Amino acid sequence: MTGIRAGDIAKAERILKSVRDEWLDRPGVVAVDLGYKWVKGSMTGKLSIRVHVRDKKPASLLSKEEMFPQEINGIEVDVIEAVYIPQALSDSKLESASGGRDKRYDVVPIGVSIGSRYSTAGTLGTKVIDVTNGDEMILSNWHVLAGRPGARPGLPIWQPGWIDGGTNDENTIAELSRWVLGPYDAAVAKLTGQREVTTKTLEGKSIVDVTEPKLGMRVWKSGRSTGYTEGLIDGIKMRVSIPYGELGIKRIDSVFHIVPRAGAAKTEISMGGDSGAIWVDAESGKAVGLHFAGERANLPEHALANEIIQVTKALNIRFLRQSPPRTLKLPIPRRDLGIDLVNAISTFFRRFLRRR
């Protein structure tokens, strides 16, 4: 589902930026994004600015502060009831793993259980490269690889995560390196070399390059709890407030929203333990997002992911086939060119006069 002109999306993005922070500060609002409008539980092809609220009330019960316009500068406004939470914080009620993804692997594929002692278990997103020194690393979320404010570089990362039995040194595959929590939820850990980590999922699909997420894009992911699932991006450019336990509410940016794809084999695309999985463009096979959250108390759960290119920039990493950052070649300043020209002319005339 696309059918929306690029110019209309660009216009809507400008309007979104003008109201996003003010609307997100209103009581009960958890997120604001740009996406398809929903009517009576069905997604339409209409572009709208969407306000995600904890409780959607009848208009007669709304205060003036809770009211939103039906449209703004020609773009419709949609109000959606939803609450989003991280999906691997320290909660013993984590969903069971799918298809053996909670077991220990001698050669570790992506999409399986990992975690630190401070998280239950999440998903190994993929293998990446440290841009600075070329070290091989694994990518997942802050709340999977770190999990609490006291986490420090060097923290052992287990495969599988501790709730799946990975609780000692022989299960260590990496050590926490660096992370970001707000405006993204992401972290990387340097591989120890004790076990090989591949760039293929259990389904045999490689994740080695990146691209931008687009509205209407068909995507898939390989996660610890839901396994292989397919979805569709119905919202982009989201800013969302997410609860992180003792750290309070964090605003996460550069987020897109994924819903189950019509006709796909599974409708559940997001469960506890999927955090850290990589969302991939079904057409190009390139990564578009890092899964970090899902809806609470809603079936099927919808999913949230950070734009993967923003994550790679923040963590100074690249995917195996992703082009490294370009080194900017500065032009020679005009002032220097002028000086060189004057010197060359002076030298010519001095030599000419000597010969005479």
BAMAR-70517 format. One record per residue (C-alpha): x, y, z; residue in three letters. Coordinates in steps of 0.001 Angstrom, whole numbers, padded with zeros to 6 digits, always signed. Example, Ala and Ser with C-alpha at 12.3 -4.5 7.8 and 13.67 -1.06 7.14 Angstrom:
BAMAR-70517
+012300-004500+007800ALA/+013670-001060+007140SER/
//
This chain:
BAMAR-70517
+000000+000000+000000MET/+001559+003271-001133THR/-000192+005596-003587GLY/+000820+008768-001711ILE/+002868+011360-003545ARG/+006306+012243-002200ALA/+005313+015912-002112GLY/+002339+015175+000120ASP/+004534+013198+002525ILE/+007095+016025+002639ALA/+004319+018544+003385LYS/+002901+016317+006123ALA/+006372+015898+007677GLU/+006745+019676+007946ARG/+003354+019945+009658ILE/+004200+017027+011950LEU/+007403+018728+013109LYS/+005489+021918+013892SER/+003067+020206+016316VAL/+004819+017035+017515ARG/+006445+018255+020719ASP/+003464+020322+021847GLU/+001033+017461+021243TRP/+003320+014908+022884LEU/+003382+017053+026027ASP/-000399+016847+026400ARG/-001910+014558+029066PRO/-002454+010976+027924GLY/-000462+011264+024679VAL/+002243+008599+024236VAL/+003341+009116+020616ALA/+002898+011252+017515VAL/+003709+010078+013990ASP/+002818+010278+010315LEU/+000952+007367+008760GLY/-002132+005769+007324TYR/-005444+006686+008924LYS/-007429+003914+010636TRP/-011246+003748+010558VAL/-013159+001221+012708LYS/-010152-001094+012991GLY/-009260-001016+009284SER/-006292+000766+007739MET/-007135+003187+004939THR/-004835+004604+002290GLY/-005253+008165+003568LYS/-002241+010008+004907LEU/-002699+011465+008389SER/-000877+012915+011364ILE/-001551+010390+014115ARG/-001810+010953+017854VAL/-001414+007795+019993HIS/-003178+008093+023367VAL/-003513+005839+026426ARG/-007305+006036+026443ASP/-009465+007092+023520LYS/-012598+008774+024898LYS/-015833+009988+023329PRO/-015609+013627+022238ALA/-018210+014582+024867SER/-015856+013498+027670LEU/-012751+015290+026416LEU/-011321+018414+027994SER/-010205+021272+025770LYS/-006579+020188+026242GLU/-007402+016641+025099GLU/-009090+017761+021877MET/-007228+017603+018558PHE/-008305+019163+015249PRO/-009824+016930+012580GLN/-007271+018266+010108GLU/-004362+020678+009993ILE/-003382+022517+006807ASN/-005200+019957+004696GLY/-003750+016864+006420ILE/-006206+014731+008405GLU/-005548+013986+012094VAL/-006135+010474+013453ASP/-006312+009509+017145VAL/-005203+005942+017980ILE/-005466+004177+021334GLU/-002172+002479+022205ALA/+000504+002093+024912VAL/+004019+000949+024066TYR/+006599-000796+026271ILE/+010124-002234+025868PRO/+010188-005992+025367GLN/+013024-007474+027403ALA/+013274-005636+030707LEU/+013718-007639+033908SER/+010361-009415+033951ASP/+010179-013135+034683SER/+006930-013363+032674LYS/+008772-013177+029359LEU/+007068-015120+026566GLU/+008496-018497+025575SER/+010862-018696+022609ALA/+009892-019873+019146SER/+011444-022822+017331GLY/+014427-023482+019599GLY/+015662-019888+019565ARG/+016266-020083+023318ASP/+018936-022793+023059LYS/+022730-022468+023019ARG/+024320-022474+019545TYR/+027935-023404+018850ASP/+027710-021399+015630VAL/+025343-018570+016523VAL/+022747-017389+013978PRO/+020997-014049+014296ILE/+017471-013840+015636GLY/+018175-015986+018721VAL/+018231-015397+022480SER/+020911-013173+024039ILE/+021171-010886+027050GLY/+023184-009642+030000SER/+022675-010466+033682ARG/+020531-007322+033900TYR/+017957-008368+031283SER/+015846-011486+030862THR/+016492-012209+027191ALA/+016210-010387+023908GLY/+017217-010981+020311THR/+020606-010913+018609LEU/+019953-008445+015780GLY/+022949-009024+013540THR/+026738-008829+013327LYS/+028202-005383+012621VAL/+031603-003720+012270ILE/+033120-001012+014480ASP/+033888+001840+012050VAL/+036861+003049+014114THR/+038891-000150+014501ASN/+037155-002856+012456GLY/+036159-005004+015462ASP/+033293-007441+014948GLU/+030335-006671+017202MET/+026720-007660+017740ILE/+023822-005208+017671LEU/+020736-005232+019885SER/+018935-002856+022281ASN/+020209-001033+025361TRP/+017624-002856+027441HIS/+018893-006223+026144VAL/+022678-005762+026290LEU/+022852-003331+029244ALA/+019505-003373+031032GLY/+020145-001024+033930ARG/+021930+002278+034649PRO/+024779+000499+036467GLY/+025890-001451+033392ALA/+029475-000789+032344ARG/+031607-001588+029274PRO/+032933-005129+029501GLY/+029682-006582+030887LEU/+029414-010212+029643PRO/+026738-010886+027032ILE/+025345-014417+027138TRP/+023891-016591+024406GLN/+021272-017588+025336PRO/+020017-014916+027744GLY/+019867-015785+031455TRP/+016159-016637+031513ILE/+016920-019211+028785ASP/+019783-020751+030761GLY/+022795-018668+029751GLY/+024159-017795+033182THR/+027886-018528+033171ASN/+031165-017674+031444ASP/+031007-020526+028930GLU/+027915-018886+027429ASN/+029632-015509+026952THR/+029918-014490+023298ILE/+030552-010737+023637ALA/+031278-007870+026017GLU/+029216-004694+026206LEU/+030950-001864+024369SER/+028734+001229+024015ARG/+025088+002213+023893TRP/+022499+004951+023523VAL/+019162+005307+025340LEU/+017272+008328+024072GLY/+016807+009293+021342PRO/+017312+005595+020384TYR/+017357+002286+022290ASP/+020452+000543+020980ALA/+023738-001036+022054ALA/+026662-002993+020656VAL/+028948-005589+022220ALA/+032376-006683+020988LYS/+032587-010378+020107LEU/+035018-012403+022225THR/+035747-014977+019514GLY/+034691-017875+021749GLN/+031956-018786+019264ARG/+031349-017844+015656GLU/+028433-015493+015012VAL/+026993-015473+011499THR/+025018-012856+009575THR/+022231-015320+008741LYS/+018950-015997+010508THR/+017695-019491+011298LEU/+015749-019206+008044GLU/+019014-018678+006134GLY/+018392-014999+005343LYS/+021413-012664+005489SER/+021240-009183+006995ILE/+024287-007275+005785VAL/+023152-003880+004413ASP/+020789-001015+005233VAL/+018210+001263+003629THR/+015576+003816+004655GLU/+012134+002701+005894PRO/+009216+003901+003786LYS/+005498+004209+004420LEU/+003782+001124+002985GLY/+006981-000954+002878MET/+006589-004707+003403ARG/+009034-005949+006044VAL/+010026-009070+007995TRP/+012028-009863+011110LYS/+013495-012896+012893SER/+012953-012638+016666GLY/+013475-014837+019721ARG/+009796-015081+020675SER/+007718-014728+017505THR/+010235-016263+015110GLY/+009907-015202+011470TYR/+007133-012631+011071THR/+005985-010329+008299GLU/+004596-006830+008642GLY/+003885-003533+006923LEU/+005121-000073+007882ILE/+001993+001999+008492ASP/+003639+004882+010377GLY/+006918+006820+010164ILE/+008732+009745+011800LYS/+007395+008859+015240MET/+008461+010334+018551ARG/+007287+008171+021458VAL/+007414+008209+025263SER/+008551+004816+026629ILE/+008756+003759+030324PRO/+012187+002401+031340TYR/+011674+001365+034954GLY/+013856+003283+037387GLU/+015081+005532+034556LEU/+011575+006890+034089GLY/+010109+007946+030744ILE/+012463+008271+027771LYS/+011542+009910+024499ARG/+012619+007766+021582ILE/+012942+009323+018145ASP/+013314+008231+014502SER/+010760+005477+015088VAL/+008466+003686+012653PHE/+005331+001639+013371HIS/+004712-001871+012011ILE/+001400-003741+011766VAL/+000710-007357+010719PRO/+000679-007773+006945ARG/-002619-008859+005455ALA/-002432-012476+004324GLY/+000742-013291+006264ALA/+000911-016668+008011ALA/+001242-015096+011493LYS/-000581-012094+012876THR/+001464-011682+016099GLU/+004560-009704+015128ILE/+005753-008437+018504SER/+006209-010183+021858MET/+008486-009923+024884GLY/+011920-011228+023886GLY/+011804-009867+020309ASP/+013687-006727+021346SER/+016819-006275+019266GLY/+015510-008019+016153ALA/+016157-006358+012794ILE/+013283-005367+010521TRP/+014185-005957+006868VAL/+012735-004607+003621ASP/+011148-007632+001923ALA/+011990-006343-001557GLU/+015656-005375-001217SER/+016654-007620+001701GLY/+018210-004616+003462LYS/+017752-003719+007126ALA/+015475-000780+007901VAL/+014954-000843+011670GLY/+015939-002079+015125LEU/+012909-003509+016975HIS/+012644-002246+020565PHE/+009007-002066+021698ALA/+005471-003317+021192GLY/+001939-002552+022298GLU/+000687-003479+025747ARG/-002579-005386+026145ALA/-003456-005441+022474ASN/-003767-008418+020146LEU/-002213-008556+017720PRO/+000599-006412+019084GLU/+001919-003725+016794HIS/+005675-003047+016792ALA/+008063-000087+017051LEU/+011559+000126+015574ALA/+014315+002734+015378ASN/+015476+003715+011891GLU/+018581+001571+011415ILE/+020686+004174+009589ILE/+020296+006571+012527GLN/+021338+003777+014896VAL/+024510+003007+012926THR/+025490+006677+012978LYS/+024878+006995+016717ALA/+026941+003891+017562LEU/+029642+004444+014918ASN/+029078+001033+013333ILE/+028270-000331+009899ARG/+026687-003461+008511PHE/+029031-005782+006625LEU/+028077-004452+003178ARG/+027128-000970+004247GLN/+029330+001709+002728SER/+031686+003192+005335PRO/+031363+006922+006073PRO/+032965+009005+003342ARG/+036045+011060+004180THR/+035387+014642+003168LEU/+038055+015956+000783LYS/+038317+019684+001253LEU/+039077+021806-001838PRO/+042201+023941-001879ILE/+041236+027414-000641PRO/+041135+030061-003366ARG/+043494+032232-001372ARG/+046202+029555-001612ASP/+045620+029142-005355LEU/+046046+032904-005828GLY/+049294+032925-003852ILE/+050633+030005-005884ASP/+049781+031801-009131LEU/+051501+035051-008049VAL/+054601+033112-006971ASN/+054742+031271-010277ALA/+054518+034541-012297ILE/+057186+036193-010133SER/+059520+033245-010602THR/+059033+033342-014396PHE/+059901+037067-014685PHE/+062958+036735-012408ARG/+064331+033944-014591ARG/+063476+035902-017763PHE/+065360+039044-016573LEU/+068410+036989-015543ARG/+068712+035550-019061ARG/+068750+039040-020525ARG/
//
